[in-house]
Amino acid sequence: MTSPTLPAPAVDAVKAALHAIPMNATVGVRITDVGVGWATGACPDSAPFRNHLGTIHAGAQFLLAEAVSGAAFAGAFAAQLQSAVPLIEKLDTHYVGRATGDLTARAEIDPASLPAAYAQFQAEGKARLIVNVTVTDGEPKPVMQAVAHWYLRQM
């Protein structure tokens, strides 16, 4: 099954918005691709963002998970973003391994949850979605699992 795609201008807009966040730029978080309810991203292994064990700091992993989940959420609501603002409410994380090498991440929304969220936004001017994220290191092995809770409200 192929993942739903977005028009190139929408992909570029989502990437630009996430890349413009100063903290993402500082750590090197990049959104690599965006579709309807999914996104991928990357973060380079960089000495300033390693921990006392010499592995990639949990904060860098968290930042990548938050950014890629936001991109997936924005991809799901690309048509509404001119008149609405997305906000993260919660990011539950579970670190499952030591991260070495460049990080990649994939965020996905259950496609079955999208119609109800679109209907809620249409009716109430607000909607919530859950985004699942897996962060993988350079080996590649999963090093973090996250569940992001995102909220969209009409401006």
matplotlib code that plots the C-alpha trace (Angstrom):
import matplotlib.pyplot as plt

x = [0.0, 1.4, 1.2, -1.0, 1.1, 0.7, 1.2, 4.8, 3.9, 2.3, 5.3, 7.6, 5.5, 5.4, 9.2, 9.9, 7.7, 9.5, 12.9, 12.3, 12.0, 15.3, 15.8, 15.3, 17.9, 20.3, 20.2, 20.1, 16.6, 15.3, 12.0, 12.8, 9.3, 5.7, 2.4, -1.2, -0.8, 2.8, 6.3, 10.0, 12.9, 16.5, 19.0, 22.8, 25.0, 26.8, 29.3, 27.6, 24.4, 25.8, 25.4, 27.8, 27.8, 28.8, 25.5, 22.9, 21.2, 17.6, 16.8, 17.9, 15.8, 12.8, 13.2, 13.3, 10.2, 8.3, 9.2, 8.4, 5.1, 4.2, 5.0, 2.7, 0.0, 0.4, 0.4, -3.0, -4.4, -2.5, -5.7, -6.7, -3.4, -4.1, -6.9, -5.9, -3.0, -1.5, -0.3, 1.3, -0.4, 1.7, 4.6, 5.0, 8.4, 9.9, 13.7, 14.4, 18.1, 21.2, 21.4, 24.6, 25.0, 22.6, 19.0, 16.0, 12.3, 8.9, 5.7, 2.3, -1.4, -3.8, -5.6, -8.9, -8.8, -8.7, -12.3, -13.6, -11.0, -11.8, -15.6, -14.9, -12.8, -15.5, -18.2, -16.4, -13.3, -11.0, -9.7, -7.2, -5.1, -2.5, 0.7, 3.0, 6.7, 9.7, 13.2, 16.0, 19.7, 22.5, 22.8, 19.7, 17.8, 14.8, 16.0, 12.8, 9.1, 6.8, 3.1, 2.3, -1.0, -1.7, -4.5, -5.7, -7.9, -9.4, -7.6]
y = [0.0, 3.4, 6.4, 9.3, 12.1, 15.9, 18.4, 19.7, 23.2, 21.8, 19.5, 22.5, 24.7, 22.0, 21.5, 25.2, 25.8, 23.0, 24.0, 27.6, 26.6, 27.8, 24.7, 22.4, 24.3, 24.3, 20.5, 19.9, 18.3, 18.1, 16.9, 14.7, 13.9, 14.6, 13.1, 13.0, 11.9, 10.7, 12.3, 11.3, 13.2, 13.1, 14.4, 14.1, 12.6, 15.7, 15.8, 18.7, 16.7, 13.5, 12.5, 11.3, 7.8, 9.1, 8.3, 10.7, 12.7, 11.9, 15.6, 15.4, 12.3, 14.0, 17.0, 14.9, 12.9, 16.1, 17.7, 14.7, 14.1, 17.8, 17.4, 14.3, 16.2, 19.3, 16.9, 15.6, 19.1, 20.9, 22.3, 23.8, 25.4, 28.8, 29.3, 27.1, 26.5, 23.1, 22.7, 19.7, 18.7, 15.8, 13.6, 10.2, 8.7, 5.3, 5.0, 1.5, 1.6, 3.6, 5.9, 5.9, 7.5, 9.7, 9.4, 9.0, 9.0, 8.1, 9.5, 8.0, 8.8, 5.9, 6.7, 5.4, 8.2, 11.0, 11.2, 11.7, 14.4, 16.2, 16.1, 17.4, 20.3, 21.1, 21.1, 22.6, 24.3, 22.0, 18.4, 16.1, 13.3, 10.8, 10.4, 7.4, 7.9, 5.5, 7.0, 4.8, 5.2, 4.6, 0.8, 1.0, -0.1, 1.5, 3.7, 5.5, 5.0, 8.0, 8.9, 12.5, 14.1, 17.0, 19.6, 21.8, 24.9, 27.5, 30.9]
z = [0.0, -0.9, 1.5, 0.3, -1.1, -1.0, -3.8, -3.9, -2.7, 0.4, 1.1, 0.7, 3.0, 5.8, 5.5, 5.6, 8.7, 10.6, 9.4, 10.5, 14.1, 15.7, 17.9, 15.0, 13.0, 16.0, 16.3, 12.6, 12.5, 8.9, 7.5, 4.6, 3.2, 4.1, 3.0, 4.1, 7.8, 7.6, 7.5, 7.7, 9.1, 10.0, 12.5, 12.1, 14.8, 16.1, 19.0, 20.8, 21.0, 22.5, 26.1, 28.8, 27.2, 23.8, 22.3, 20.9, 23.7, 24.4, 23.9, 20.2, 19.8, 21.4, 19.2, 16.0, 17.2, 17.9, 14.6, 12.4, 14.3, 13.7, 10.0, 9.7, 11.5, 9.2, 6.2, 7.4, 7.7, 4.9, 3.4, 6.8, 7.8, 6.3, 8.9, 11.8, 14.2, 15.2, 18.7, 20.4, 23.7, 24.8, 23.6, 25.3, 24.7, 25.3, 24.7, 23.6, 22.8, 22.7, 19.7, 17.6, 14.2, 12.2, 13.3, 11.0, 12.0, 10.6, 12.0, 11.0, 11.8, 11.5, 8.2, 9.7, 12.2, 9.6, 8.4, 12.0, 12.6, 9.4, 10.3, 13.8, 12.5, 9.9, 12.6, 15.6, 14.3, 16.2, 16.0, 17.7, 16.3, 17.6, 15.7, 16.2, 15.8, 15.5, 15.7, 14.2, 14.5, 12.1, 12.6, 11.8, 14.9, 16.7, 19.6, 20.5, 20.2, 20.7, 20.7, 20.0, 20.7, 18.4, 18.4, 15.6, 16.3, 14.0, 14.3]

ax = plt.figure().add_subplot(projection="3d")
ax.plot(x, y, z, "-o")
ax.set_aspect("equal")
plt.show()
